[in-house]
Amino acid sequence: MAINKMGMSMKTKILSLLRNTTEYISGQELCEKLGVSRTAIWKVINQLKEEGYVIEAIQNKGYKIQEYPDILTKSEIASRLNTEWAGRELYYYAEIDSTNIEAKKKAEEGASHGTLIVADKQTAGRGRRGRSWEAPAGSNIYMTIMLKPDFEPNKASMLTIVMALAAAKAIQEVSTRTCAIKWPNDIVVNGRKICGILTEMSAELDYIQHVVIGIGINVNQKIIPEELASNATSLYLEGGEKLIRAHLIERSMYYFEHYYDIFVKTKDLSGLAEEYDSFLINRGKAVRVLDPKGEFEGIASGINELGELRVTKDDGTEVLVYAGEVSVRGLYGYV
């Protein structure tokens, strides 16, 4: 695994070196690689132990991590990242009002394309149409990636689908649960939502200043508020397994960078639609389209290159549904 050590703290570098080997690493080797004293290495190893890492230290052999805790720290996340640009400028907060708000601030202060904001707890998270989003500490993922793309503002809404595909792919890889996407960007397990995505843009008429894509994933949450329980769940509640959240963040960024690079080549979803459709829970199913201009029903067949949902009505006509203010539901419930 390639490790970019530019700008990394010593703790991050030591974590990276320990993480990316199956052998013991001697204190002397760490000293030589990092150009610091044995005492400095010993202090960091003790800090890591205090944070919950189980590190075995054997005389004449060195150090080896035996067990990783589910903690979110800047060092834990940074030591896992294996991307070129996604998350390379990284900010971590134990508590924050909203990762989207912070990402916008960072954009205006000159932060680079791909800057990632991660928080353990949000106090003012928002979902679609401004709905508040409950965010307990120590159990879920709240993060926002900030982008400075070089394409027209009317393309930016498709980035929500790029992120939905990346998150679904990452969740499927890290968890034992089978997940699906409810068009356009809700990720569901067993028909209930575990992940929401909110994309916001600052732009001139023909120029994007920045785009922020916020994502909340219910990972290790053990209790869902009663008013949300019929439509929402967590990976822990569905699978009974406690996941390492930093691993899921790393995989999400890896796949987002991969899919984003495919997207920018064509500036549409033509290169991603087939894989997205493979996750689409609505595909081949009867749906009800809740359009302010008038509700209708039909069979969903997947997305086109613009991310619009193709729905065939009973009379055989195909309608292209654009996300905007339109919602799609299953005939008998949320999906």
Order of alpha helices (4+ residues) and beta strands (2+ residues): alpha-alpha-alpha-beta-beta-alpha-beta-alpha-beta-beta-beta-beta-alpha-beta-beta-beta-beta-alpha-alpha-alpha-beta-beta-beta-beta-beta
